[in-house]
Amino acid sequence: MNLIIRDMEESDIDSVYEIEKECFKTPWSKESIIIDFKNKDIAHYLVAENKGEILGYIGSWKVLDEGQITNIAVREKYRRAGIGKNLLSNLIDLLENRGVKTIVLEVRVKNESAINLYKKFGFDIVGKRPKYYTDNNEDAYIMVR
């Protein structure tokens, strides 16, 4: 695989939306992705591409010196190939180069693979948001790096 991690472009929005629908029970709307993508002062997205196909993406917001990871998703058939790890590593570098001191995210308490990935990158569980996910009222851990 010849994986390229790069900034998301407007032409990637349809692919990102398809991945969003594939990966999440309550996906962001295409309109939300477009609005977020166009808000360059705050939002930043990276995509993982292989031979012209978008395999995954990661999004973030930056406010002052804090970063918030909004979403990370990889097409199901490409999971466990290091794509999520690669996206996360690149986003952390990008945010830190932009002066971010703290990065925050929420993750489902039952999503052990994501929690383990975040821990490998120095994220710690610092709290819990009860009933954070509206599709099943699952709690979310708050993780900070």
HELIX and SHEET records of a PDB file:
HELIX    1   1 GLU A   10  ASP A   12  5                                   3    
HELIX    2   2 ILE A   13  CYS A   23  1                                  11    
HELIX    3   3 LYS A   30  LYS A   38  1                                   9    
HELIX    4   4 GLU A   76  TYR A   78  5                                   3    
HELIX    5   5 ILE A   83  ASN A   97  1                                  15    
HELIX    6   6 GLU A  112  LYS A  120  1                                   9    
SHEET    1   A 7 LEU A   3  ASP A   7  0                                        
SHEET    2   A 7 ALA A  43  ASN A  50 -1                                        
SHEET    3   A 7 GLU A  53  VAL A  63 -1                                        
SHEET    4   A 7 GLU A  66  VAL A  74 -1                                        
SHEET    5   A 7 THR A 102  ARG A 108  1                                        
SHEET    6   A 7 ALA A 140  VAL A 144 -1                                        
SHEET    7   A 7 ASP A 124  ARG A 129 -1                                        
END                                                                             
